[in-house]
Amino acid sequence: MKHLYSGKVRDIYDVGDELLFMVASDRISAFDVVMAEPIPGKGRVLTAMSAYWFGELSDLAPTHLVSADPADYPEGWEQLGTSIKGRAMLVRRAQMLPIECIVRGYVSGSAWKEYEREGTIHGMETSPWLQEASELPEPMFTPSTKADSGHDQNISFEEAAGMVGKELASAAEELCVEAYRRAARQAKHHGIIVADTKFELGLIDGVLTICDEVITPDSSRFWPADQWEPGATPPSFDKQPVRDWLEATGWDFTPPPPALPDAVVEATSLRYREAYERITRVSLDDWYGQ
């Protein structure tokens, strides 16, 4: 297998026949810096949850997933280490759209900062009486750029259309909003609010396809429904324990980061696991690997 790319979390290999082998590691980043300590089970959660949503959303659009079953891994995968079992997917290669396809059902994060400042979200008008973490009247498609380093930049629909064409941008908006609606309904039924999420779309044989990871704690903001109310951001089922601890240390967010305490690592691992198990209603112990 030819190594193509290593990101903050994923390692990608070319296995021929227009297929890629995508490995989700247990690495975790915060404030654009990768921590030295892995989060046990994180890669399995990202892979298992993505596989789950690929199945749930497959009638809306094709997905790039071929198989997440280790029995279908390409020959020689063991050379990468048996720990990748359950953390990897065999996928089809796609021509990726150069935009992040974000859908927001609630106003939080950078969208809330803009709303406080300008009264708009990605330059678009919305309800004039929103508070932090308020539910939006309708889910909003709010694309961003894909930055090679640093932060992605929020852009308008018109700017996205200028990058990929109006027809493709409109198709991406329609697909992502409907996928968000479906996932948000299902998650809320199990006590989790999907405040927002980021989709990665690509073209395979000219067809718009759902790729990469789907509605995971890394690509989404998950809130416990019983702790949500407008006016304050609820705790998240993601890397929040890491972010909170790092901010409390006074670290200036430049490498190297301080070493994470065992308690912070364990708390973060449990949050990822709980998100998966609450949404899918399946134990992570039943997924491949360990």
C-alpha positions in Angstrom: 0.0 0.0 0.0 1.3 3.4 -0.9 1.0 6.0 1.8 -0.7 9.2 0.4 -1.5 11.4 3.4 -1.5 11.8 7.1 -3.8 14.4 8.7 -4.5 15.2 12.3 -6.5 12.0 12.7 -6.5 10.0 9.5 -3.9 8.1 7.4 -4.8 7.4 3.8 -3.2 4.7 1.6 -3.6 3.9 -2.1 -4.5 0.3 -2.7 -5.1 0.4 -6.5 -8.2 -0.1 -8.6 -9.4 3.4 -7.6 -9.6 2.4 -4.0 -8.2 3.9 -0.8 -7.6 2.5 2.6 -8.6 5.1 5.2 -7.4 4.6 8.8 -8.9 6.7 11.7 -6.3 6.8 14.4 -6.8 7.5 18.1 -5.0 10.9 17.7 -6.7 14.0 18.9 -6.1 17.6 18.2 -7.2 20.8 19.9 -6.7 24.3 18.8 -5.1 22.9 15.6 -2.4 21.1 17.6 -2.2 17.2 17.8 -1.8 16.0 21.4 0.9 13.4 22.3 -1.6 11.2 24.1 -4.1 9.1 22.0 -7.7 8.7 23.1 -8.5 5.0 23.5 -11.3 3.8 21.2 -11.6 7.2 19.4 -10.7 5.8 15.9 -13.1 2.9 16.4 -15.9 5.3 17.3 -15.3 7.5 14.2 -15.2 4.4 11.9 -18.1 2.6 13.4 -20.3 5.7 13.5 -19.4 6.7 10.0 -20.2 3.2 8.7 -23.6 3.4 10.6 -24.5 6.7 9.0 -23.3 5.6 5.5 -25.9 2.9 5.8 -28.7 5.1 7.1 -28.2 7.7 4.4 -27.4 5.5 1.5 -30.9 6.0 -0.1 -30.2 9.8 -0.3 -26.9 9.5 -2.2 -24.1 7.0 -2.9 -21.3 6.8 -0.4 -17.7 6.0 -0.9 -17.7 3.1 1.6 -16.8 -0.3 0.2 -16.4 -2.1 3.5 -15.3 -1.6 7.1 -15.1 -5.3 7.7 -11.5 -6.4 8.4 -12.1 -9.5 6.3 -12.2 -7.1 3.3 -9.1 -5.1 4.2 -6.5 -5.1 1.4 -3.6 -7.6 1.4 -0.8 -6.6 3.7 -2.8 -4.4 6.0 -1.3 -6.2 9.1 2.0 -4.4 8.2 0.4 -1.2 9.5 -0.2 -2.8 12.9 -3.1 -5.0 14.0 -4.4 -2.1 16.2 -6.0 -0.6 13.1 -8.6 -3.3 13.1 -11.9 -1.6 13.5 -10.4 1.8 12.7 -10.2 1.5 8.9 -12.4 1.5 5.9 -11.9 0.5 2.3 -13.4 3.3 0.2 -13.7 4.4 -3.4 -11.5 7.3 -4.6 -13.5 10.5 -5.2 -12.9 13.9 -6.7 -13.5 15.9 -3.6 -15.3 19.2 -3.5 -13.0 22.0 -2.4 -15.6 23.2 0.2 -16.7 22.0 3.6 -20.5 21.3 3.5 -21.7 22.5 6.9 -25.3 22.4 8.1 -26.4 24.2 11.2 -29.6 23.5 13.1 -28.6 25.6 16.1 -26.5 28.7 16.4 -23.1 28.1 18.1 -19.4 28.4 17.6 -18.3 30.8 14.8 -21.9 31.2 13.6 -22.9 32.6 17.0 -19.9 35.0 17.1 -20.9 36.4 13.7 -24.6 36.6 14.7 -23.6 38.5 17.9 -21.5 40.9 15.8 -23.5 41.3 12.6 -26.9 39.7 13.2 -26.2 37.3 10.3 -25.0 33.7 9.8 -22.5 33.4 6.9 -23.8 36.7 5.7 -27.4 35.4 5.6 -30.3 37.0 7.5 -32.2 34.9 10.0 -34.4 35.4 13.1 -33.6 38.6 14.9 -34.1 37.2 18.4 -31.7 34.3 18.7 -29.7 33.5 21.8 -26.5 31.4 22.0 -27.4 27.7 21.2 -30.9 28.7 20.0 -32.5 26.4 17.4 -32.7 28.0 14.0 -36.1 28.3 12.3 -34.8 26.0 9.6 -31.4 24.2 9.1 -28.9 26.4 7.3 -26.3 25.3 4.7 -23.2 27.3 5.7 -20.2 26.2 3.7 -16.6 27.0 4.4 -13.2 26.8 2.7 -10.8 23.9 3.2 -7.7 25.2 4.7 -4.4 23.3 4.3 -3.3 24.8 7.6 -5.0 27.0 10.2 -8.7 27.5 10.3 -11.3 27.1 7.5 -13.0 30.3 6.5 -16.8 30.7 6.5 -18.1 31.6 3.1 -21.5 32.4 1.6 -23.5 30.1 -0.7 -22.6 32.4 -3.6 -18.9 32.1 -2.9 -19.3 28.3 -2.7 -21.1 28.4 -6.0 -18.3 30.4 -7.5 -15.9 27.6 -6.5 -17.8 24.5 -7.6 -20.6 25.9 -9.9 -24.1 26.9 -8.9 -25.7 23.5 -9.9 -23.3 21.5 -7.9 -23.5 23.8 -4.9 -27.3 23.6 -5.0 -27.2 19.8 -5.2 -24.8 19.7 -2.2 -27.0 22.0 -0.2 -30.1 19.9 -0.9 -28.4 16.6 0.0 -26.6 17.9 3.1 -29.7 19.6 4.6 -31.8 16.5 4.1 -29.1 14.2 5.5 -28.8 16.6 8.5 -32.6 16.6 9.1 -32.8 12.8 9.1 -29.8 12.3 11.4 -30.9 15.1 13.7 -34.4 13.5 14.1 -32.9 10.1 14.8 -30.3 11.4 17.3 -32.8 13.6 19.2 -35.1 10.5 19.6 -32.1 9.0 21.6 -31.5 12.1 23.6 -28.8 13.8 21.6 -29.1 17.1 19.7 -27.0 17.4 16.6 -26.4 21.2 16.7 -24.4 21.2 13.5 -22.3 18.9 11.3 -19.9 18.9 8.5 -20.2 16.8 5.4 -17.5 16.0 2.9 -18.8 15.4 -0.6 -17.0 14.2 -3.8 -17.8 13.1 -7.3 -17.4 9.4 -8.2 -18.1 8.7 -11.9 -19.7 12.2 -12.0 -22.2 11.4 -9.2 -22.3 13.4 -6.0 -21.2 11.1 -3.2 -21.0 11.2 0.6 -17.4 10.7 1.7 -14.9 10.7 4.5 -16.6 10.7 7.9 -20.3 11.2 8.6 -22.0 12.8 11.7 -19.3 11.8 14.2 -18.2 13.6 17.3 -15.2 15.0 15.3 -17.4 16.4 12.5 -20.4 17.4 14.6 -21.5 19.2 17.7 -23.5 16.7 19.8 -25.4 18.1 22.9 -27.3 16.1 25.5 -31.0 17.1 24.9 -31.8 17.2 28.6 -29.2 19.8 29.2 -30.0 22.2 26.4 -31.7 25.5 26.7 -31.2 28.7 24.7 -28.7 31.2 26.2 -25.8 28.9 27.0 -23.9 26.2 25.2 -24.4 22.7 26.7 -21.5 20.2 27.2 -20.5 18.4 24.1 -20.0 14.7 23.3 -16.5 15.3 21.9 -13.1 16.6 22.9 -14.5 19.2 25.3 -12.7 17.8 28.3 -9.4 18.2 26.4 -10.2 21.8 25.3 -11.4 22.8 28.8 -8.3 21.4 30.5 -5.9 23.0 28.0 -7.5 26.4 28.4 -7.3 26.1 32.2 -3.6 25.5 32.0 -2.9 28.9 30.4 -1.2 27.2 27.4 -0.7 29.6 24.5 -1.9 27.1 21.9 1.6 26.7 20.2 3.3 23.4 20.0 4.3 21.4 22.0 1.1 21.0 24.0 1.2 20.1 27.7 0.8 16.4 28.5 -2.9 15.4 29.0 -3.7 13.9 32.5 -5.0 10.3 32.5 -8.4 11.6 33.9 -8.8 13.9 30.9 -7.9 11.2 28.4 -10.4 8.8 30.1 -13.2 11.3 30.2 -12.8 12.1 26.5 -12.8 8.5 25.6 -16.0 7.9 27.5 -17.7 10.8 25.7 -16.9 9.5 22.3 -18.1 6.1 23.2 -21.3 7.3 24.8 -22.2 9.4 21.7 -21.8 6.3 19.5 -23.8 4.0 21.8 -26.6 6.4 22.4 -27.2 7.2 18.8 -26.7 3.7 17.3 -28.1 1.8 20.3 -25.2 -0.7 19.8 -22.3 -1.3 22.2 -18.9 -0.4 20.9 -17.7 -3.7 22.2 -19.6 -5.3 19.3 -17.6 -3.4 16.7 -14.4 -4.8 15.2 -11.1 -4.5 17.1 -10.5 -3.3 20.5 
